[in-house]
Amino acid sequence: MRVFIPATLPLLERWSSARLIDAPTGFAVTPALREWYATGDAEELEYAALTHAARASIRLLAEDADAPARRVVVAADAEQAVPDAAAGRAGVRLTTPLKLESVAAVHADDAAAERMIRAAAAAVSAAEAGDPDAEFAFDEAEAIGLSWYATQEIPDLLAGP
């Protein structure tokens, strides 16, 4: 199962060094996502799961003000992931850590997006409480496309712009 794991650049660096991804949750094409997104093909469903992970990455950035304000999503193949409704319709709980070799790609913001991503991270609590201005900051961030990085490009991504 392809799982999209929210991260930050410091988390990605730690996981790369350890060669192990110890994230407890991720996002995937779950039965609940399939039911909600009834007309989508496999690629659209995976994109929806990736979008959920990118949103969760913003929440991680809200908790780590020292991290560069760039969303990071690790796409990996997991043998065991259990749907986790508490994390949303695409949420899954990873039952075991993933080896770095299971990573298929990494999706991340370019450095040029940092201003908007930082604004979205600062607005997380207010957006979740329904503040329209904060929701706008979140929507602006979500409109930014993530760049795709092959696994051999992870060191370049971590080295910075």
C-alpha positions in Angstrom: 0.0 0.0 0.0 1.3 3.4 -0.9 1.4 5.6 2.2 2.0 9.4 2.3 3.8 10.4 5.5 3.8 14.0 6.6 7.2 15.4 7.6 9.4 18.4 7.9 12.9 18.8 6.6 14.4 18.0 10.1 12.3 14.9 10.4 13.3 13.8 6.9 17.0 14.3 7.8 16.6 12.3 11.0 14.8 9.5 9.1 17.5 9.5 6.4 20.3 9.3 8.9 18.6 6.4 10.8 17.5 4.8 7.5 14.2 4.2 9.2 10.9 6.1 9.2 9.3 5.8 12.6 6.1 7.9 12.0 3.0 6.5 13.7 0.6 7.8 11.1 0.3 8.5 7.4 -2.4 8.9 4.7 -3.4 6.4 2.0 -6.3 5.3 -0.2 -8.5 3.8 2.5 -12.0 2.4 2.1 -13.4 5.6 3.6 -11.5 7.8 1.2 -12.6 5.6 -1.7 -16.3 5.9 -0.6 -16.0 9.7 -0.1 -14.2 10.2 -3.5 -16.5 7.8 -5.4 -15.7 9.0 -8.9 -11.9 9.2 -8.7 -9.4 6.9 -10.4 -6.4 5.5 -8.5 -4.2 8.4 -9.3 -6.8 11.0 -8.1 -7.3 9.0 -4.9 -3.5 8.9 -4.2 -3.4 12.7 -4.9 -6.2 13.2 -2.3 -4.2 11.2 0.2 -1.0 13.2 -0.6 -3.0 16.4 0.0 -4.1 15.2 3.4 -0.4 14.5 4.3 0.6 17.9 3.0 -2.0 19.5 5.3 -0.6 17.4 8.2 2.9 18.6 7.4 1.7 22.2 8.0 0.5 21.1 11.5 4.0 19.6 12.1 5.5 22.9 11.1 3.2 24.8 13.5 4.8 22.7 16.3 8.4 23.3 15.2 9.0 27.0 14.5 12.7 26.3 13.9 12.1 24.0 11.0 12.3 25.5 7.5 8.7 26.3 6.4 8.5 23.7 3.7 5.9 21.0 3.6 7.4 17.5 3.2 5.5 14.3 2.3 7.3 11.0 2.1 5.7 8.5 -0.3 6.5 5.0 0.8 5.3 1.4 0.4 4.0 -0.1 3.6 3.1 -3.7 4.0 0.9 -3.0 7.0 -1.2 0.1 7.6 -4.4 0.1 9.5 -7.2 2.7 8.7 -7.3 5.3 11.5 -10.6 7.3 11.4 -9.2 9.7 14.1 -6.7 11.0 11.5 -9.5 11.5 8.9 -10.9 9.6 6.0 -7.4 8.9 4.5 -5.7 8.4 7.8 -3.7 5.2 8.5 -1.7 4.0 11.5 1.6 2.4 10.6 2.1 -0.7 12.6 5.8 -1.0 12.1 8.6 1.5 11.2 9.4 1.6 7.5 12.9 1.1 6.1 14.2 4.0 4.0 14.4 1.6 1.1 10.5 1.5 1.1 10.5 5.2 0.1 9.4 5.7 -3.5 9.7 9.5 -3.6 9.6 12.7 -1.5 7.3 15.6 -2.3 8.3 19.0 -0.9 7.8 22.7 -1.2 10.4 24.8 -3.0 12.1 27.4 -0.9 10.1 30.2 -2.6 6.9 28.9 -0.9 8.3 29.4 2.7 6.5 32.7 3.3 3.0 31.3 2.5 3.7 28.0 4.3 4.9 29.9 7.4 1.7 31.9 7.4 -0.4 28.8 7.1 1.5 27.1 10.0 0.9 30.2 12.1 -2.8 30.0 11.3 -3.4 26.3 12.0 -5.3 26.7 15.3 -7.4 29.6 14.0 -8.2 27.7 10.8 -9.3 24.6 12.7 -11.5 26.9 14.8 -13.2 28.2 11.7 -11.6 31.6 11.3 -12.1 32.6 7.6 -8.8 34.6 7.3 -6.8 31.7 8.7 -8.6 29.3 6.4 -7.6 31.5 3.5 -4.0 31.3 4.5 -4.3 27.5 4.6 -6.1 27.4 1.2 -3.3 29.6 -0.3 -0.7 27.1 1.0 -2.6 24.2 -0.4 -2.7 25.8 -3.8 1.1 25.6 -4.0 2.2 22.4 -5.8 4.8 20.2 -4.2 7.9 19.3 -6.1 8.8 15.7 -6.7 12.2 14.3 -5.5 13.6 10.8 -6.3 15.1 9.0 -3.4 18.7 9.7 -4.6 17.8 13.4 -4.5 17.0 13.5 -0.8 20.5 14.6 0.2 20.2 17.5 -2.3 16.8 18.5 -0.8 18.2 18.4 2.7 21.3 20.5 1.7 18.9 23.4 0.9 18.4 25.8 -2.0 
